[in-house]
Amino acid sequence: MGKSVSKKKQFAAGDEESARGRLLSAATHLFCKNGINATGIDAIIDEAGTAKTTLYKLFGSKTNLVNAVLESEGKAWREWFIGAMEDGGGDAQAKLKRIFPALKHWFAEERFYGCPFINAVAEHDKHAKQFRTIALRHKKVVLAHIEKLAGEMGAAEPQMLAHQLALLIDGAIVAAMVSRDPSVADTAGLAAGNLFGPAKAKKPKRTGSVAEFAAV
């Protein structure tokens, strides 16, 4: 009997994990495609093929589900993005130059709907800290890796170069979302290339501290 109960628990745990995965996948797709506010619970459970009680049992509320989606999407995107820079080896500058070709590939995907963090902050109260906090935590990891590569490249001010590249990244994401034209990544890549030489050649005078996160 003990083994039978254990087996049932294993099945239950497996079913719960499967339902969680389906809910996250459905919510991610709908939030990114239609917006968080425009997506109701009924649409999510319909696409996920689960009961409403399952959603509330696993996540407690729509807000908690949104947080889980952003955390999950952020982790997956960072792994992809950093991997795209690092794959193929080479020196630090070669890795940084892979940023915009990688983004162009992403922009060309059928389910490209922009950055979920930018979208989440954009459609909510700008004084609310909830989504901004998650977005900034995500940006901090991305910026740290770019800054590390900028330092290895020999940039006089790695932090400054990282913020400049981050602004180009965010600008390209928004432009691609609006225009549905993946080639905006090429233009951003050309602008980024113009930064590398001057970044190593001299250290510019600074009149004040760089904002903690120039690109959001």
C-alpha positions as CSV (number, residue, x, y, z in Angstrom):
1,M,0.0,0.0,0.0
2,G,2.9,2.3,0.8
3,K,4.3,2.0,-2.7
4,S,0.8,2.6,-4.2
5,V,0.3,5.8,-2.3
6,S,3.8,7.0,-3.3
7,K,3.1,6.3,-7.0
8,K,-0.1,8.3,-6.8
9,K,1.7,11.2,-5.3
10,Q,4.3,11.0,-8.1
11,F,1.6,11.1,-10.7
12,A,-0.1,14.0,-8.9
13,A,3.2,15.9,-8.8
14,G,3.8,15.2,-12.5
15,D,0.3,16.4,-13.4
16,E,0.8,19.5,-11.3
17,E,4.1,20.3,-13.0
18,S,2.6,19.7,-16.4
19,A,-0.3,22.0,-15.6
20,R,2.1,24.7,-14.3
21,G,4.1,24.5,-17.5
22,R,1.0,24.7,-19.7
23,L,-0.2,27.7,-17.8
24,L,3.1,29.5,-18.0
25,S,3.4,28.8,-21.7
26,A,-0.2,30.0,-22.4
27,A,0.2,33.1,-20.2
28,T,3.5,34.0,-21.8
29,H,2.1,33.8,-25.3
30,L,-1.1,35.7,-24.5
31,F,0.6,38.4,-22.3
32,C,3.2,39.1,-25.0
33,K,0.8,39.0,-27.9
34,N,-2.2,40.8,-26.4
35,G,-0.9,42.6,-23.3
36,I,-1.3,41.7,-19.6
37,N,-4.3,43.9,-18.9
38,A,-6.1,42.7,-22.0
39,T,-5.6,39.0,-21.1
40,G,-8.1,37.5,-18.7
41,I,-7.9,34.4,-16.7
42,D,-10.5,32.6,-18.8
43,A,-8.4,33.1,-22.0
44,I,-5.3,31.6,-20.2
45,I,-7.0,28.5,-18.8
46,D,-8.7,28.0,-22.2
47,E,-5.4,28.0,-24.0
48,A,-3.6,26.0,-21.3
49,G,-6.4,23.4,-21.1
50,T,-6.6,23.6,-17.3
51,A,-9.3,24.4,-14.8
52,K,-9.5,27.9,-13.2
53,T,-9.1,26.2,-9.8
54,T,-5.8,24.8,-10.9
55,L,-4.5,28.2,-11.9
56,Y,-5.4,29.6,-8.5
57,K,-4.0,26.6,-6.7
58,L,-0.6,26.9,-8.4
59,F,-0.2,30.6,-8.6
60,G,-2.8,32.1,-6.2
61,S,-3.6,35.1,-8.4
62,K,-3.1,36.6,-11.8
63,T,-0.5,39.0,-10.4
64,N,1.5,36.0,-9.2
65,L,1.2,34.4,-12.6
66,V,2.5,37.6,-14.3
67,N,5.5,37.6,-11.9
68,A,6.2,34.0,-12.7
69,V,6.0,34.6,-16.4
70,L,8.4,37.5,-16.2
71,E,10.8,35.6,-14.1
72,S,10.6,32.5,-16.4
73,E,10.9,34.6,-19.6
74,G,13.7,36.7,-18.2
75,K,15.8,33.6,-17.3
76,A,15.2,31.9,-20.7
77,W,16.0,35.1,-22.6
78,R,19.2,35.8,-20.6
79,E,20.4,32.3,-21.2
80,W,19.7,32.6,-24.9
81,F,21.2,36.1,-25.2
82,I,24.4,35.4,-23.3
83,G,24.8,32.1,-25.0
84,A,24.4,33.8,-28.4
85,M,27.3,36.2,-27.5
86,E,29.5,33.5,-26.1
87,D,28.9,30.7,-28.7
88,G,31.8,30.5,-31.2
89,G,34.4,31.9,-28.8
90,G,36.7,34.7,-30.0
91,D,37.7,37.8,-28.2
92,A,35.4,40.1,-26.2
93,Q,34.8,42.5,-29.1
94,A,33.8,39.5,-31.4
95,K,31.3,38.5,-28.7
96,L,29.8,42.0,-28.4
97,K,29.5,42.1,-32.2
98,R,27.2,39.1,-32.1
99,I,24.6,41.0,-30.1
100,F,22.7,42.5,-33.1
101,P,22.8,39.6,-35.5
102,A,21.3,37.5,-32.6
103,L,18.6,40.1,-32.1
104,K,17.9,40.1,-35.8
105,H,17.2,36.4,-35.7
106,W,14.9,36.9,-32.7
107,F,13.1,39.8,-34.4
108,A,12.3,37.5,-37.4
109,E,10.6,34.9,-35.3
110,E,6.8,34.6,-35.8
111,R,6.2,35.0,-32.1
112,F,8.3,38.1,-31.6
113,Y,6.2,40.6,-29.6
114,G,9.0,42.8,-28.2
115,C,10.5,42.7,-24.7
116,P,8.0,41.4,-22.0
117,F,9.6,43.7,-19.4
118,I,9.3,46.9,-21.5
119,N,5.8,45.9,-22.4
120,A,4.8,45.2,-18.8
121,V,6.2,48.5,-17.5
122,A,4.6,50.4,-20.5
123,E,1.1,49.2,-19.9
124,H,1.0,49.8,-16.1
125,D,1.1,52.7,-13.7
126,K,4.5,54.3,-14.2
127,H,4.7,54.9,-10.4
128,A,4.2,51.2,-9.6
129,K,7.4,49.5,-8.6
130,Q,6.3,45.9,-9.0
131,F,7.1,45.3,-12.7
132,R,9.9,47.9,-12.7
133,T,11.7,46.0,-10.0
134,I,11.6,42.7,-11.9
135,A,12.6,44.5,-15.1
136,L,15.6,46.2,-13.5
137,R,16.7,43.0,-12.0
138,H,16.7,41.4,-15.4
139,K,18.5,44.4,-17.0
140,K,21.2,44.3,-14.2
141,V,22.2,40.7,-15.2
142,V,22.3,41.6,-19.0
143,L,24.3,44.8,-18.4
144,A,26.8,43.1,-16.1
145,H,27.7,40.6,-18.8
146,I,28.0,43.3,-21.4
147,E,30.1,45.4,-19.1
148,K,32.4,42.4,-18.3
149,L,33.0,41.9,-22.0
150,A,33.5,45.7,-22.5
151,G,36.2,45.6,-19.8
152,E,37.9,42.6,-21.4
153,M,37.8,44.4,-24.7
154,G,39.8,47.2,-23.2
155,A,37.1,49.9,-23.0
156,A,38.2,53.0,-21.0
157,E,34.8,53.1,-19.4
158,P,33.2,49.6,-19.6
159,Q,30.1,50.7,-17.7
160,M,29.5,53.6,-20.1
161,L,29.9,51.4,-23.1
162,A,27.5,48.8,-21.6
163,H,24.8,51.4,-21.1
164,Q,25.3,52.7,-24.7
165,L,24.9,49.2,-26.1
166,A,21.9,48.5,-23.8
167,L,20.2,51.7,-25.1
168,L,20.8,50.5,-28.7
169,I,19.4,47.0,-27.8
170,D,16.2,48.4,-26.3
171,G,15.8,50.9,-29.1
172,A,16.1,48.1,-31.7
173,I,13.6,45.9,-29.8
174,V,11.0,48.6,-29.7
175,A,11.6,49.6,-33.4
176,A,11.4,46.0,-34.5
177,M,8.2,45.5,-32.5
178,V,6.6,48.6,-34.1
179,S,7.9,48.1,-37.7
180,R,8.0,44.3,-37.8
181,D,11.3,44.8,-39.7
182,P,14.1,42.6,-38.4
183,S,16.7,44.7,-40.3
184,V,16.5,47.4,-37.7
185,A,19.0,45.2,-35.9
186,D,21.5,45.9,-38.7
187,T,21.2,49.6,-38.2
188,A,21.7,49.3,-34.5
189,G,24.7,47.0,-35.1
190,L,26.3,49.7,-37.3
191,A,25.8,52.3,-34.6
192,A,27.3,49.9,-32.0
193,G,30.3,49.3,-34.2
194,N,31.0,53.0,-34.2
195,L,31.3,52.9,-30.4
196,F,34.1,50.3,-30.1
197,G,37.0,52.3,-31.4
198,P,36.4,55.5,-29.5
199,A,35.6,53.5,-26.4
200,K,39.1,52.1,-26.4
201,A,40.9,55.2,-27.7
202,K,40.3,57.7,-25.0
203,K,38.4,58.3,-21.7
204,P,35.8,61.0,-22.1
205,K,35.4,63.6,-19.4
206,R,32.4,63.0,-17.2
207,T,30.2,65.7,-15.7
208,G,28.2,63.4,-13.5
209,S,27.5,59.8,-12.6
210,V,25.9,57.5,-15.1
211,A,22.3,56.7,-14.1
212,E,22.1,53.3,-12.5
213,F,20.1,51.9,-15.4
214,A,20.1,54.0,-18.6
215,A,18.2,51.4,-20.5
216,V,15.0,50.0,-19.1
